[in-house]
Amino acid sequence: MGWTHAAWSALGSVLSGIGTIVGAFAVIWAARLGSGTLENWREQNISERILIATYDAERSLGDLRHAAANLFARGSAQRDLQDGAEALTSEAAKAYRYYETFRETASLARRSLADCLPTAKALFDADLEQAIGELMKQFDIVFADVGWRAELSPDERQAKWKKLTPGVPSEDRNTMDATIAAQVARIEDICLPQLRAAGRKRRDAGPSV
């Protein structure tokens, strides 16, 4: 028996309904896939930005500590009194200008780390936020050391000089060195896997045509 027009119409309606359902599932799947891809891209992009800020901060801290150490050297403690006001000796003034140059750069590096905190807190675990915060704290320690240097005794100034001068044995220096290295390693442990995963995906995808 042949198919009537009504039967063909009914079959068409059924197939149309199935196509609509399949299409809906395809849209949902594509949306979920696209959302996951976008989220991965976002995490990779943020990870890269955090790592750049971290390495910049590490370099900047080294320069800042070296410049700050000059302010605690014996010659920088000498001051001339002129008309009742303190005037830095030429050696001390040169050391301070040298420090100020690196202080401005260090302030920008610290701010870059601070700018990473909101996204680090939102997308990653608390360990990343804590590591960034601890790295920022090292800038504050150096800034505070320099800010209070006029109040220090000669022995205290000598201790600060040892703490900040590269290659000079000091328990405080070793502690700060270890703290900076530990925070950089913590940040790398969280952010580097994101970038390595992105690299593997690009290699697996092969060259585009």
Steps between C-alpha positions, in 0.01 A plus 500: 500500500640840405560787734228761512564869511394506866750225588782681329404818683498317834841346429634841406373645824668222700832542319478875538447458872797265528715746306397780732596295805834395348568859400420619851740246649767607252457864596521415871810286446667767289418762762649287775807421292543864409457607861764252614739614227446864593555424867821311423624785285419747777688299764801461269503871420479594868767243591736654245435850634562388860827329405623808314419718803670248730825484305502878465453532878782253568743700284380829642545381859861407424571847357313674784686312773836571339419874472364510857818338633702804385296716737621295796868505407730687737549803275128558450452558873710818488306823497599865497306752709443826316301780661338259740368274220632159401660480158608169350863465406561463127564127544181449697299715256625292208404180680153636573439606138613154392254343744213728393540390138450136596233582757276642229550190286439277803177684581373428149600133530319474834191663348502248215490221757216673683303524174523121469347432841127526411519251210737273693248486783204445267643233269759318708538375856600705803861380476561716193351806665716443810818453294441824310426684825816368665709607200347849521590509870872475415478839326338647811781364721768673290298823481461495881870426558596804295233718656628435853873509424556841665379358832741206501822464696826429312478133593140480377595672176779249452252215553266649237790539258585130539135410453471690173845464340534214247761241595535611862421221750205595719224303667245770409619507141483124472146512640387762247672317212326177601163673539516657154611174337227305679222735389620499139503118508147488645371728225676296232352176637150638445538704181752307290278188458236722337746620236648154444151357446432770241825414323413130485158578353656713226748222416226236494286715271778507243563775241203695376415490128 
